Amino acid sequence: PDAEGIRETLITATRERRPCAIHYVKGGAEDGSVRVIHPYVMAYGEGAWYTVGHCNTKNEVRTFRVDRVLAADHTDGKFEVPADFDPTKHVQAGKIYLGTDEREVRVRYSPRISRWVRERAGWGVMEIEEEGDGSVVICHRVADPHWVVGHALQYGGEAEILEPADLRALVLEVAEGLAGEREGCSPLTEGVYEQEVP
């Protein structure tokens, strides 16, 4: 759904090479900021739309998640996409790499799923450590902490974020929130939670 027309505004700006003013809220931030961007490309990955382009405020290429854009409008002028711009540095195999403010996150995967995870490990993975019990510890490079929390939770008890500590705490917070919702759900919604919560 695009009730506010924000995604369509960004798509049009991308096609017509028109600068766009956006009111954007970064992940984890309470307040947004207004920026002017040159949207080079729109991409869909990991369940969300993104625009990748030059941010005049930071004077560098940035990736913006569209559902965090509160408002968008075209501005005057035109821009050209640089000849050396490579979208695969930001979008690859259906995954979005934000490229800024990245962090290293170590996740342990149990022996039960380690083979499956190892086979699918690829982009964004910095190293894989084999453990004696058959588990693996993978060091991921991530820019969005909510992505890695959701990633770990999808495996239930078979995956554990080892570090950093603040993301371990965030997993606990999210899991407790899901458990609270499940306890309070009605018989009509209980089946949904059975399917969605690992």
Summary of the structure (lengths in Angstrom):
residues: 198
radius of gyration: 19.4
end to end distance: 27.0
largest distance: 60.5
contacts: 527
relative contact order: 0.12
helix: 34%
strand: 34%
